Amino acid sequence: MSKLSYPHFLPKHFFVLIFAFLLITSSCRIQLIADYDANISEQIERTAMKVERFYLTMLETTTVENNGRAYDHFTEGYIDIEVELISLLNRNQVRPLNENSVRICEITLELWQKYKLEHKEDNSISDGVIGLNRLTFSDLFFAMQVAERAKELID
């Protein structure tokens, strides 16, 4: 039985093994999150602007007095934004490895629906609640954008 001597083994096989290792590891990529999607990033920005416009318009052009902030005056705006939020959720759900972004979209949609229902039940909304809602959605859209931008940096 002959022994392989280390110096004898090194020149013949070492470089082949190193080359094979580098080839295998360079062609493999472990991906733990979804790829960046510029269209979704743009939709997040557009939807955030619609929500901000919705609440600012309500705040600046109406008052609680004389039924100025009755739910019926804002139904169409609520529907338009809810459609956008559902679209964002659906677009994120079909992307693999995208659980965090999906969860942020779910929370945003749930809160939108909750706040809409509160406005409908109360048939009014105060300046303070409008301010809190704006802040809440601003934070959620910021979280969506950060999650999407992180994907861009990783790509």
Buried (B, 14 or more C-beta within 10 A) or exposed (E): EEEEEEEEEEEEEEEEEEEEEEEEEEEEEEEEBBEBBEEBBEBBBEBBEBBBEBBEEBBEEBEEEEEEBBBEEBEEBBEEBBEBBEBBBEBBEEBEEBEBBBBBBBBBBEBBEEBBEEBBEEEBBEEEBBEEBBEBBBEBBEBBBEBBEBBEEEE
